[in-house]
Amino acid sequence: MKNNLPLELFEKHRAMLGLLNPVVFDHENQLFEDRHAPIASAVVFLPKSKALIDMTLALVSEKVALNGIIVLAGANDAGIRSAKDSFERNIGPVEQKIVGNHSALYVGRNKKLGAGKTWRDFLSFSPITFKDTKLEVAKLPGVFSAGELDEGTKLLLENIPYNKTKVLDIACGAGVIGAIYNKLAPKNDVTMSDSSFLAVRASEETLRKNNLEAKVLLSDVFSSVDGAFDLILSNPPFHTGVETDYSFIERFARDAKKHLNRGGEVYVVANSFLPYEETLGKYIGPAETVVNDGTFKVIRATCP
């Protein structure tokens, strides 16, 4: 569990609630762990993405025993107030509300109102177009980016080479970059990876819907990636909550060189204000800004 205000509020009231060893859900991937017996009680920390709240509570309602205690914990500025309706729609009535620490806890017994749903119940598709290339992109809650071709991804796709044999898309989200590359260069070997179970499923569904073939891995940056590539692409995350987070690009740059063939290239798109050139150059090789439109920039680093 994370050291945060909602956690502190829960710990303060844990004994009063009678929850000694509840199962904690504070990351979406935990929703998909195999559990052979119903959970007696659970604490759910409000997901960062509001789009994930309904799915999270529906899947938790499936895992927790009937009438088992479920606590939803979240900060006021993260949207805990508006999550009450979702709790009552998927779990049951809120029997107790505890406030403090600029946070709130909603406590209720699981009536299994959302039980029976899977991630597929939250899956849909949206069309996007890149130049003359059309793609049906899978949409799942909290997965970047579906519904439209975001400007950063578009700028990246406009400024990368399409003649590389082995290509890796890190932090692939819904699979837009890898799928477009696969469409435009179908003979090339494309691998996509993401640390999110839902992103991996979305990428697989994007490939399936468009009759494309590529490998998709559940991987925390390079943790499950094997082999070397001619081209590594990424539109990386840079937020943790509302704070700018440089940890991803640091880990990405540190390990990328191990997965590049000699002369291999890394292309990263980032907000223009982010100083990624220094980090990529430090770990990979000479780095330069290929294009900067004032909002986004594409940076290339080359492995010597």
PyMOL commands that set and color helices and strands:
alter all, ss='L'
color gray80, all
select helices_A, chain A and resi 5-17+28-32+50-63+76-78+81-90+119-122+151-158+176-184+197-209+247-259+276-283
alter helices_A, ss='H'
color red, helices_A
select strands_A, chain A and resi 23-25+39-45+64-75+96-100+103-109+124-130+133-139+166-170+189-194+215-218+229-234+239-240+243-244+260-271+287-292+296-302
alter strands_A, ss='S'
color yellow, strands_A
deselect
rebuild
show_as cartoon
